[in-house]
Amino acid sequence: MIVSDAFPNQKESDRLADLYRTQLLDSPSEPELDALVKLGSRVFNAAYCLISLVDQDRLWFKAKTGLNVCESDRSGSFCTHTIQSSEPYKIQDTLTDPLYKLNPLVTGPLGLRSYLGVPLYCSAGSRIGSFCILDVTPRQWTVSEVQIIEKMGRMAELLLLKSSRSNTPRTIPGTEFNAVWTRVLVNDSVVMDTTLSHFLGFPKETAVVKDWFTRQVFDCDRERVLEERSRASGEPFSYQMGLADGTVLKVCEQVKIAGQGASLHKRGEMQIHIVQRDAPKSSVLIIPDHCEFHICPDYTAKVVGDTHSLTFRLLDFLHPANIASFIKACKAVRDNGGRRSLTLQLKNHGGYFRTYTVQLSWDGGADSSTAGVFLAALTVNLQSQSMDLAAAYNESMSKALCAPGFFCHGATGQIYIAPELRKTIGLLGHAPPLDEVLVALEIFSGRELKAVLSRCLESCSSERLEFKREQFGLTHWYQILLNVDTVLGEKPNLSVFLIDVTEPRAARLDAETNSFTRDLILQNMSDGLLEFDNSNLVVFANSAARKCILGAVSGFVAGISIQTLLPGLTPAALSKALSEMRYQGASESYELYVPTTGKLIKTKFIRGHNASYCVINDVTSQHRNQQQLSFAEQALALSESPVVLLELNAESTDTCSVVYVNDAFGNRFNRGPDSILNADPEWFAVATFGSSGVRKLTQAIMKWQNASVQLQYLDPNGVSRSCVVEVRPSTEVRSSTRHVLLVLREPGAYQ
């Protein structure tokens, strides 16, 4: 078992889970990465340059130059040692190194004599591979060459992150929920509220054992979640958890201690988002209800007895929450023999997860020349098909919309139709099929619904269609809302509602009739103003609001929701503001950042006579002046200490520059400010604190909190000295341009 020294609590199984989660293995080549390894080979004048990903039993090359193979055996490889440390791994002459002088890579056709590599990190913090240079002649690696390969390694990390982002979870719009759990400290039971209980398969508020509640968290996140829940500091932390049907939940949680005496308890507040992952490209897997797999040690698999089945990589179709436990079970049966029973979720050809009971064993082969395979017997776990359709319909959006509709259970195809909808569209029959219901709606609305429904099912999204209907000499306006719900069942459930919007539309038209007078008054207001209706759809925005939010007067389209127009306002904050406006007449002021224009604004919601309004104030300049004044006060107070100011871009914290150093810094390091100002911050950090200082400072800055870092530096006489670097963010995280102060103090003077 390989354990990382930088992450002592991380096992090899967790590292592999993080690697598989990036979905970089066996992915197509990337032109940027291919260009980077070619550049590395030319810069170092070396025979080979590789970007390797370290799998369980192999090295897979994401990019390479000089080699004709895509992977090699992990056993005895240089990169296996590279990922065990955060420092560069150097071999000057393999023939004089007792660890490698008999290695086939050295004595074989490749004839490798020297190696220089740096580990590559994924976004989860695990070392998943290396960027390395290999040559056929001995090399004395210099300090400058090590610095160059570290920079190229960081470039490779950024490109790998960009490549893996298309495969990472995506939040499904409109699936944000708030849930709460409580745990009385005198026992081990956890009480889940109704929302969380529904997610985990219970009909109402339920108390469960703490250990069972913890096991719902992904393996790679479980230890950290246990630690955060034990601390109960009230600080938010994020993790992922999986449901029995394969749904992945992204959770942001805060845990606090509440109550006193006998009522003392822990309270966890959760913001839950349903996420989805891209299915493997050009991959179709049809798994029967009962079948057997032959799984090779590299986790490529084939269905036994199916002549049309192709070999596929099993981990691409395995639920992310099961990867670590599956790898652990494989290792156990191969090392100890016997049979293991476990439950796995596999993605089928429709893109949905099905749950299987798997009996896993190892067949080592008839002799030592046979590699051996895992034998996996799969049996599908059939879920109960019975459910209360009327209850499911009532728990959907029918109450919130106050509109008739119908609910279709995806797993069984059963339909519940509200009596009001039957009467409105003239639907006959006790239990008509879905196609018949859609045809009746199409006749009533005159709109094509099947194509729209197919689009919603493919993207797991919602859609509204508006139409008018002439009846008895009167014109009625309706909206059809199609909503796809992926929480319940193996296939998505469908809810469709018919909403009468005649009166809101008439009120909106009346408001537009008087738009000339309103424009004369409201367009000339210095503050921005949004007008929205009861559905929280913005029907009017004056010039100041459009410039502040969109950056231009043009481009505004009536009917967009407030949440879409103000993405910096969280759903919880918006709900609170609307409640305050509804019951108090006006809400408190909420400050938020507008990413499209880079402005900082304050919003306040006010209830009007026939409409509601959102008043917007641009406080960007005021906020900037306060920050500059605060920074000036700090700089004056620290004038005797060496001070450095870094400026970072909010979109990419890897892009920054040194914009200020004081005289005390120049005197300490015998450098004038002009030689450092606007310099590359990486060069500045390496020249001042060495290569280890770059990573320590980067980690402290990325946390965006006041921190102190113990570092070493060389004084003008070449003597190594210790210092404490205080990292002080002087700008709020939501600002477009951020500043951070680095203050150097002697260890004895640090308080």
C-alpha positions in Angstrom: 0.0 0.0 0.0 1.4 3.4 -1.0 0.7 6.2 1.4 1.4 9.8 0.5 3.6 11.7 2.9 1.9 15.0 2.1 -1.5 13.5 2.8 -0.8 11.0 5.6 -4.5 10.1 6.0 -5.0 9.3 2.3 -4.7 5.7 1.2 -3.9 4.4 -2.2 -7.5 3.5 -2.7 -8.5 7.1 -2.1 -5.9 8.4 -4.5 -7.1 6.0 -7.2 -10.7 7.1 -6.6 -9.7 10.7 -7.1 -7.8 9.7 -10.3 -10.8 7.8 -11.7 -13.1 10.7 -10.8 -11.2 12.9 -13.2 -12.0 10.4 -16.0 -8.6 11.2 -17.6 -7.5 7.6 -18.1 -7.9 6.3 -21.6 -9.2 9.7 -22.7 -8.4 11.2 -26.2 -5.2 13.1 -26.7 -5.1 16.9 -26.1 -3.2 19.1 -28.6 -2.1 21.5 -25.8 -0.6 18.6 -23.7 1.1 17.1 -26.8 2.7 20.5 -27.5 3.8 20.8 -23.9 5.7 17.5 -23.9 7.3 18.3 -27.3 8.4 21.6 -25.8 9.8 19.8 -22.7 11.8 17.5 -24.9 13.4 20.4 -26.8 14.1 22.5 -23.7 15.9 19.7 -21.9 17.4 18.2 -25.1 16.2 14.8 -23.9 15.0 11.7 -25.6 11.6 11.4 -23.9 9.1 13.6 -22.2 5.9 12.2 -20.7 2.8 13.1 -18.8 1.9 9.9 -17.1 -1.1 8.9 -14.9 -0.4 6.3 -12.3 -3.1 3.7 -12.3 -3.2 0.7 -9.9 -1.1 -1.6 -12.1 0.0 0.5 -15.0 1.2 3.9 -16.1 -1.0 5.4 -18.8 0.6 8.2 -20.9 -1.8 11.2 -21.5 0.9 12.8 -23.6 4.3 11.6 -24.8 7.2 12.2 -27.1 9.8 9.6 -28.2 7.6 6.6 -27.3 5.3 4.5 -29.4 3.4 2.8 -26.6 0.4 4.3 -24.6 1.0 2.5 -21.3 3.6 0.5 -19.3 3.7 -1.7 -16.3 3.7 0.3 -13.0 6.0 -2.2 -11.3 9.5 -0.8 -11.1 8.6 2.5 -12.7 10.2 5.9 -11.8 6.8 7.7 -11.7 5.6 5.4 -8.8 8.4 7.0 -6.7 7.6 10.5 -8.0 4.0 10.5 -6.7 5.2 9.5 -3.2 6.6 12.9 -2.5 5.8 16.6 -3.2 9.4 17.3 -4.2 11.0 16.7 -7.6 12.4 13.2 -8.1 15.9 13.0 -9.6 18.1 10.2 -10.9 21.4 11.3 -12.3 22.7 7.9 -13.4 20.6 4.8 -13.2 23.6 2.4 -13.5 25.0 3.8 -10.2 21.7 3.7 -8.5 21.2 0.4 -6.6 17.4 0.8 -6.9 17.4 0.9 -10.8 20.6 -0.6 -12.1 18.9 -3.9 -12.8 15.6 -2.4 -13.9 14.4 -3.6 -17.4 13.9 0.1 -18.4 17.6 0.5 -17.9 19.0 -2.8 -19.1 16.4 -3.2 -21.9 16.0 -1.6 -25.3 15.1 1.8 -23.9 18.4 2.1 -22.0 17.3 4.9 -19.7 20.1 6.5 -17.8 18.6 9.6 -16.2 15.2 10.8 -14.9 13.7 14.1 -13.6 10.0 14.3 -12.7 7.5 16.3 -10.6 4.2 15.0 -9.3 0.9 16.2 -10.8 -2.0 17.1 -8.5 -5.8 16.8 -9.3 -8.3 19.3 -7.9 -9.0 17.0 -4.9 -5.3 17.3 -3.8 -4.2 13.8 -4.7 -1.0 13.1 -6.7 -2.3 11.3 -9.8 0.7 11.3 -12.1 3.9 13.0 -13.1 5.5 15.3 -15.7 8.9 13.8 -16.4 12.0 14.0 -18.5 13.9 10.8 -19.4 17.2 10.5 -21.3 19.6 7.8 -22.5 22.7 9.6 -21.1 23.6 10.5 -17.5 22.6 14.0 -16.5 23.6 16.3 -13.7 20.3 18.1 -13.1 20.8 21.8 -12.3 18.7 24.1 -10.0 17.4 26.0 -13.0 16.3 22.8 -14.8 14.4 21.7 -11.6 12.7 25.1 -11.5 11.8 24.9 -15.2 10.2 21.4 -14.9 8.3 22.6 -11.8 6.8 25.4 -13.9 6.0 23.0 -16.8 4.4 20.6 -14.3 2.1 23.4 -13.0 1.2 24.1 -16.7 0.4 20.4 -17.2 -1.8 20.5 -14.0 -3.8 23.4 -15.4 -4.3 21.7 -18.7 -5.3 18.4 -17.1 -7.8 20.3 -14.9 -9.3 21.9 -18.0 -9.5 18.5 -19.7 -11.2 16.8 -16.7 -13.8 19.6 -16.1 -16.0 18.4 -18.9 -16.2 15.0 -17.1 -16.8 16.4 -13.6 -20.3 16.6 -12.0 -22.6 19.3 -13.2 -25.4 20.6 -11.1 -28.8 20.0 -12.6 -30.7 23.4 -12.7 -33.6 23.7 -10.4 -32.5 20.9 -8.1 -31.4 22.8 -5.0 -32.7 21.8 -1.7 -32.2 22.7 2.0 -32.2 20.0 4.6 -31.5 19.7 8.3 -30.3 16.8 10.6 -29.9 16.8 14.4 -28.1 14.4 16.7 -28.6 14.4 20.5 -25.2 14.0 22.0 -26.3 11.4 24.6 -27.0 8.7 21.9 -25.9 7.7 18.4 -29.2 8.4 16.5 -29.5 11.1 13.8 -32.9 12.6 13.1 -33.3 13.7 9.5 -36.0 16.2 8.4 -38.5 15.3 5.7 -36.5 16.6 2.8 -33.4 14.6 3.7 -35.5 11.5 4.6 -37.1 11.6 1.1 -33.7 11.7 -0.5 -32.5 8.6 1.5 -35.6 6.6 0.8 -37.9 7.3 3.9 -41.5 8.6 3.6 -41.2 11.1 6.5 -38.9 12.5 9.2 -36.8 9.5 10.3 -34.2 8.7 13.0 -31.3 6.5 11.9 -28.1 5.1 13.4 -25.2 7.5 13.1 -22.9 4.9 11.4 -25.5 4.2 8.7 -25.9 8.0 8.1 -22.1 8.4 7.7 -21.8 5.5 5.2 -23.9 7.5 2.7 -20.9 9.8 2.1 -18.4 8.9 -0.6 -15.4 6.8 0.6 -12.9 9.5 -0.3 -14.8 12.2 1.6 -15.9 10.2 4.6 -13.0 10.7 7.0 -12.9 14.5 6.4 -16.7 14.7 6.9 -16.4 12.8 10.2 -13.7 15.2 11.3 -15.7 18.3 10.4 -18.9 17.0 12.1 -16.9 16.2 15.2 -15.4 19.7 15.3 -18.9 21.4 14.8 -17.2 24.7 14.1 -20.0 26.1 12.0 -17.7 26.5 9.0 -19.1 25.2 5.7 -17.6 22.2 4.0 -18.4 20.3 0.8 -18.6 16.6 -0.1 -20.5 14.2 -2.2 -22.9 11.4 -1.3 -24.7 8.8 -3.3 -28.3 7.4 -3.2 -29.4 3.8 -3.8 -30.6 4.6 -7.3 -27.2 6.0 -8.3 -28.0 9.7 -8.0 -25.1 11.8 -6.9 -25.7 14.6 -4.4 -23.3 17.6 -3.9 -23.7 18.8 -0.4 -22.5 22.0 1.4 -22.9 21.5 5.1 -22.5 23.5 8.3 -22.5 21.8 11.7 -23.1 23.7 15.0 -23.8 22.8 18.6 -27.1 24.0 19.9 -29.2 23.8 23.0 -28.2 23.6 26.6 -28.0 20.9 29.3 -30.0 17.8 28.5 -31.2 19.4 25.2 -27.6 19.8 23.9 -27.4 18.6 20.4 -25.6 18.9 17.0 -27.4 20.5 14.1 -26.3 20.1 10.5 -27.7 22.4 7.9 -27.3 21.1 4.3 -27.5 22.7 0.9 -28.1 19.8 -1.5 -27.6 19.9 -5.3 -28.3 17.0 -7.6 -25.4 16.5 -10.1 -25.0 14.5 -13.2 -21.9 13.2 -15.0 -21.2 12.9 -18.7 -21.5 9.3 -19.9 -18.3 7.8 -21.4 -18.0 8.9 -25.0 -18.8 6.3 -27.6 -19.7 3.7 -24.9 -22.9 1.7 -24.8 -23.2 -1.0 -22.1 -26.3 -3.3 -21.9 -26.2 -5.4 -18.7 -28.7 -8.3 -18.4 -30.5 -8.8 -15.1 -28.4 -11.9 -14.5 -25.0 -12.3 -16.0 -21.3 -13.0 -15.3 -18.3 -10.8 -16.0 -14.7 -11.7 -16.6 -12.7 -8.8 -15.2 -8.9 -8.5 -15.9 -6.5 -7.0 -13.4 -6.6 -3.7 -15.3 -10.4 -3.6 -14.8 -11.2 -4.3 -18.4 -14.3 -6.6 -18.5 -16.4 -8.7 -20.8 -19.8 -10.3 -20.4 -19.4 -14.1 -20.4 -21.3 -16.0 -23.0 -22.3 -12.9 -25.1 -20.5 -13.1 -28.4 -21.6 -9.6 -29.3 -20.3 -8.0 -26.1 -17.2 -5.8 -26.5 -14.4 -5.4 -23.9 -15.0 -2.3 -21.8 -13.4 -0.5 -18.9 -15.6 -1.4 -15.9 -14.7 1.7 -13.8 -16.2 4.0 -16.5 -19.6 2.5 -15.8 -19.3 2.0 -12.0 -20.9 4.5 -9.6 -18.2 6.9 -8.2 -19.2 6.0 -4.7 -18.4 2.3 -5.3 -15.0 2.6 -6.9 -12.9 2.5 -3.7 -14.8 -0.4 -2.1 -14.7 -2.3 -5.4 -10.9 -2.0 -5.7 -10.5 -3.0 -2.1 -12.7 -6.1 -2.6 -10.7 -7.1 -5.7 -7.5 -6.9 -3.8 -8.9 -8.9 -0.9 -10.1 -11.8 -3.1 -6.9 -11.9 -5.1 -4.6 -11.9 -2.0 -6.7 -14.0 0.3 -8.9 -16.1 -2.0 -12.5 -16.9 -1.3 -15.6 -15.1 -2.4 -16.9 -11.6 -1.6 -20.5 -10.3 -1.8 -21.0 -6.6 -2.4 -23.6 -4.2 -3.8 -22.6 -2.1 -6.9 -24.4 0.5 -9.1 -23.7 0.2 -12.8 -24.7 2.6 -15.5 -26.8 1.0 -18.3 -27.2 2.1 -21.9 -29.9 4.6 -20.9 -27.5 6.5 -18.7 -29.2 5.5 -15.5 -27.7 3.4 -12.6 -29.1 0.0 -11.7 -28.2 -1.8 -8.4 -26.7 -5.3 -8.6 -25.6 -7.8 -6.0 -22.2 -9.1 -7.1 -20.4 -12.3 -6.0 -16.7 -11.6 -6.6 -14.0 -14.3 -6.8 -10.5 -14.7 -8.3 -9.3 -17.3 -10.8 -5.5 -17.3 -10.8 -5.3 -19.5 -14.0 -4.1 -23.0 -14.6 -0.3 -22.1 -14.4 1.9 -19.1 -13.7 1.9 -18.1 -17.3 -1.8 -17.1 -17.1 -2.5 -13.7 -15.7 -5.8 -14.7 -14.0 -9.1 -12.9 -14.0 -11.8 -11.9 -11.5 -15.2 -13.7 -11.8 -18.2 -11.5 -11.0 -21.7 -12.9 -10.9 -24.3 -10.1 -11.1 -27.9 -10.2 -10.1 -30.1 -7.1 -10.4 -31.8 -5.8 -7.2 -35.4 -5.1 -8.2 -36.9 -2.2 -6.4 -40.5 -2.2 -5.3 -42.8 -1.0 -8.1 -45.6 0.1 -5.8 -45.9 3.7 -4.8 -48.6 6.2 -3.9 -48.9 8.2 -7.1 -51.4 10.7 -5.7 -49.0 11.4 -2.8 -46.1 11.8 -5.2 -48.1 14.2 -7.3 -49.1 16.3 -4.2 -45.4 16.4 -3.0 -44.4 17.8 -6.4 -45.0 21.4 -7.4 -48.8 21.2 -7.6 -49.4 22.9 -4.3 -46.9 25.7 -5.0 -48.3 26.3 -8.5 -52.0 25.9 -7.6 -52.5 24.4 -11.0 -53.9 21.1 -12.3 -51.5 18.5 -13.8 -50.4 14.9 -13.9 -47.6 12.8 -12.6 -45.9 9.9 -14.4 -43.7 7.4 -12.5 -40.7 6.7 -14.7 -40.0 3.2 -13.4 -43.5 1.8 -14.0 -45.1 4.2 -16.4 -48.1 4.6 -14.1 -49.9 8.0 -14.3 -51.9 10.0 -11.8 -54.1 12.7 -13.4 -55.6 15.5 -11.3 -59.5 15.6 -11.7 -59.3 19.4 -12.6 -57.0 18.5 -15.6 -59.3 15.8 -16.8 -62.2 18.2 -16.8 -60.3 21.0 -18.5 -58.8 19.1 -21.4 -61.7 16.6 -21.7 -59.7 13.4 -21.0 -61.7 10.2 -20.8 -60.7 6.8 -19.4 -59.7 5.6 -15.9 -55.9 5.1 -16.6 -55.0 6.4 -20.0 -51.4 5.9 -21.2 -48.9 8.8 -21.4 -49.2 9.1 -25.2 -53.0 9.6 -24.9 -52.6 12.3 -22.2 -50.0 14.1 -24.3 -52.3 14.0 -27.4 -55.2 15.5 -25.4 -52.9 18.3 -24.2 -51.6 18.9 -27.8 -55.2 19.2 -29.1 -56.1 21.6 -26.2 -53.0 23.8 -26.7 -52.3 23.4 -30.4 -48.6 23.0 -29.5 -46.2 20.1 -30.3 -45.3 18.5 -26.9 -43.5 15.2 -27.7 -40.3 16.9 -29.1 -40.2 19.3 -26.1 -40.6 16.3 -23.7 -37.8 14.4 -25.4 -35.5 17.4 -25.0 -36.4 17.8 -21.3 -35.8 14.1 -20.6 -32.4 14.2 -22.4 -31.2 17.2 -20.4 -33.1 16.5 -17.2 -34.5 20.1 -17.2 -37.8 21.9 -17.1 -39.5 24.0 -19.8 -42.5 26.3 -20.2 -44.7 26.7 -23.2 -47.2 29.6 -23.5 -50.3 29.6 -25.7 -53.7 31.3 -26.0 -57.1 29.6 -26.4 -60.4 31.2 -27.7 -63.4 29.9 -25.9 -67.0 31.3 -25.7 -65.8 34.6 -27.1 -63.1 35.0 -24.4 -59.3 34.7 -24.7 -57.5 32.7 -22.1 -53.7 32.4 -21.8 -52.1 29.2 -20.5 -48.7 27.9 -19.7 -47.7 24.3 -19.8 -44.8 23.5 -17.4 -42.9 20.2 -18.0 -40.7 19.2 -15.1 -38.3 16.2 -15.0 -37.4 14.8 -11.6 -34.4 12.4 -11.3 -34.6 11.8 -7.6 -37.1 9.0 -7.5 -36.8 5.7 -9.4 -34.3 4.5 -12.0 -35.8 6.5 -14.8 -36.9 10.2 -14.5 -40.3 11.0 -13.3 -42.4 13.5 -15.2 -44.7 16.2 -13.8 -46.8 18.4 -16.2 -48.9 21.3 -15.1 -51.5 23.5 -16.9 -51.3 27.1 -15.5 -53.9 29.7 -16.3 -51.9 33.0 -16.7 -54.7 35.1 -18.1 -54.9 37.6 -15.2 -51.2 38.0 -14.7 -50.7 38.5 -18.4 -53.5 41.1 -18.5 -51.9 43.0 -15.6 -48.6 42.9 -17.4 -50.1 44.3 -20.6 -51.8 47.1 -18.6 -48.4 47.9 -17.1 -46.8 48.0 -20.6 -49.6 50.3 -21.8 -48.4 52.9 -19.3 -44.7 52.2 -20.1 -44.2 55.7 -21.6 -45.1 57.5 -18.4 -43.2 55.0 -16.3 -40.1 55.3 -18.5 -40.0 59.0 -18.2 -40.0 58.7 -14.4 -38.0 55.5 -13.8 -35.5 55.5 -16.6 -34.0 58.8 -15.2 -33.5 57.4 -11.7 -29.9 57.4 -10.6 -30.4 54.0 -8.9 -31.2 50.8 -10.7 -34.8 49.5 -10.6 -36.2 46.1 -11.4 -40.0 45.4 -11.5 -41.1 41.8 -11.2 -44.4 39.9 -11.0 -45.8 37.3 -8.6 -43.8 34.6 -10.4 -40.6 36.5 -9.7 -40.2 37.2 -13.4 -38.6 40.6 -14.2 -40.9 42.6 -16.5 -39.0 45.9 -16.5 -35.5 47.2 -15.9 -34.4 50.8 -16.1 -31.2 52.0 -17.8 -29.2 52.2 -14.5 -30.1 48.6 -13.7 -29.2 47.3 -17.2 -25.8 49.0 -17.1 -25.1 47.8 -13.7 -26.1 44.1 -14.3 -25.6 43.6 -18.1 -23.1 46.3 -18.8 -25.2 47.9 -21.6 -28.7 49.3 -22.0 -29.6 46.8 -24.7 -29.7 43.0 -24.2 -32.5 42.9 -21.6 -35.4 40.5 -22.3 -38.6 40.7 -20.2 -39.7 37.5 -18.5 -36.3 36.4 -17.1 -36.3 35.3 -13.5 -34.6 37.3 -10.7 -32.4 34.4 -9.8 -31.0 34.3 -13.3 -30.5 38.1 -13.5 -28.8 38.2 -10.1 -26.8 34.9 -9.9 -24.8 36.3 -6.9 -28.0 36.1 -4.8 -28.3 32.6 -3.4 -31.7 30.9 -3.4 -31.8 31.0 0.4 -31.1 34.8 0.5 -33.6 35.4 -2.3 -36.3 33.5 -0.4 -35.5 35.4 2.8 -35.6 38.7 1.0 -39.0 38.0 -0.7 -40.5 36.9 2.7 -39.3 40.1 4.3 -40.8 42.1 1.5 -44.1 40.2 1.6 -44.7 40.6 5.3 -42.8 43.7 6.2 -43.1 45.8 3.0 -39.4 46.0 2.4 -36.4 43.7 2.9 -33.0 44.3 4.3 -30.1 45.3 2.0 -28.2 42.4 0.4 -24.7 43.0 -1.0 -23.6 40.8 -3.9 -21.1 40.6 -6.7 -22.1 40.8 -10.4 -19.6 38.7 -12.4 -20.7 40.0 -15.8 -19.7 43.6 -15.0 -17.4 43.1 -12.1 -19.5 45.5 -9.9 -20.4 45.2 -6.3 -24.1 46.1 -5.7 -26.6 46.4 -2.9 -30.1 45.2 -3.5 -33.3 45.9 -1.6 -36.8 44.5 -2.3 -39.8 46.7 -1.9 -43.5 45.8 -2.2 -45.6 48.1 -4.4 -49.3 48.4 -4.9 -49.7 46.3 -8.1 -46.1 45.1 -8.5 -42.9 44.5 -6.6 -39.5 46.2 -7.1 -35.8 45.6 -6.5 -33.7 48.8 -6.0 -30.1 48.4 -7.0 -27.2 50.7 -5.7 -23.7 50.5 -7.2 -21.3 50.5 -4.3 -18.2 49.4 -6.2 -16.3 52.7 -5.9 -17.3 53.1 -2.3 -16.1 49.6 -1.5 -12.8 50.2 -3.3 -12.2 53.4 -1.4 -12.7 51.6 1.9 -10.3 48.9 0.9 -7.6 51.4 -0.2 -8.0 53.3 3.1 -7.8 50.0 5.0 -4.7 49.0 3.1 -3.0 52.4 3.6 -3.6 52.1 7.4 -2.1 48.6 7.5 0.9 49.7 5.4 1.6 52.6 7.7 1.3 50.4 10.8 3.7 47.9 9.3 6.2 50.3 7.9 9.1 48.9 9.9 8.4 45.3 8.7 9.1 44.0 5.2 5.8 44.1 3.3 4.9 42.8 -0.2 1.5 43.3 -1.9 0.3 40.8 -4.5 -2.6 41.4 -6.9 -4.6 38.4 -8.1 -7.3 37.9 -10.7 -10.6 36.5 -9.2 -11.1 34.3 -12.3 -7.7 32.6 -12.0 -5.7 32.8 -8.7 -2.7 31.4 -10.6 -2.4 34.8 -12.4 -0.9 37.4 -10.1 1.8 40.1 -9.9 3.9 41.9 -7.3 2.6 45.5 -7.2 4.2 46.9 -4.1 7.2 46.3 -1.8 8.4 48.7 1.0 12.0 49.9 1.7 12.2 47.5 4.7 11.9 44.6 2.3 14.7 45.9 0.1 17.0 46.5 3.1 16.4 43.0 4.4 17.1 41.2 1.1 19.5 43.7 -0.4 17.2 44.3 -3.4 15.7 47.5 -4.6 12.0 47.7 -5.1 12.4 48.4 -8.8 14.0 45.0 -9.3 10.9 43.2 -7.8 8.0 45.4 -8.8 5.8 43.7 -11.5 8.1 40.7 -11.4 6.9 37.1 -11.9 5.6 36.1 -8.4 6.9 32.5 -8.8 10.4 33.8 -9.4 10.0 36.2 -6.5 8.9 33.4 -4.1 11.6 30.9 -5.3 14.3 33.6 -5.1 13.2 34.6 -1.6 12.1 31.4 0.1 13.2 28.6 -2.1 11.1 26.0 -4.1 9.3 24.8 -1.0 8.1 28.3 -0.2 6.1 28.5 -3.4 3.7 25.7 -2.5 3.3 26.8 1.1 2.5 30.4 0.2 0.1 29.2 -2.6 -1.8 27.0 -0.2 -2.1 29.8 2.4 -3.3 32.4 -0.2 -5.8 30.0 -1.8 -7.6 29.6 1.7 -8.1 33.4 1.6 -7.9 33.7 5.4 -5.4 35.3 7.7 -2.6 32.7 8.1 1.0 32.5 9.3 3.6 30.4 7.5 7.1 29.4 8.8 9.7 29.8 6.0 13.4 30.0 5.5 15.4 32.6 3.5 19.0 33.6 2.8 20.2 37.0 4.1 22.6 39.2 2.0 25.5 37.3 3.7 24.2 33.9 2.6 23.2 32.8 6.0 19.9 30.8 6.3 17.4 32.4 8.6 13.9 31.7 9.8 10.9 34.0 9.5 7.2 34.0 9.9 5.2 35.3 6.8 1.8 36.6 7.8 -0.7 36.3 4.9 -3.4 39.0 5.2 -6.1 39.2 2.5 -7.1 42.9 2.1 -9.9 42.4 -0.4 -13.1 40.4 -0.1 -13.4 37.1 -2.1 -16.2 38.4 -4.3 -14.3 41.3 -5.7 -13.0 41.0 -9.3 -9.4 42.0 -8.3 -8.0 40.7 -5.1 -5.1 41.9 -3.0 -3.1 40.1 -0.3 -0.4 41.4 2.0 2.7 39.4 2.9 4.3 40.7 6.1 7.7 39.2 7.2 8.4 39.0 10.9 11.2 37.4 13.0 10.0 34.3 14.9 10.7 36.0 18.3 8.8 39.1 17.3 5.7 37.2 16.1 2.7 37.5 18.4 
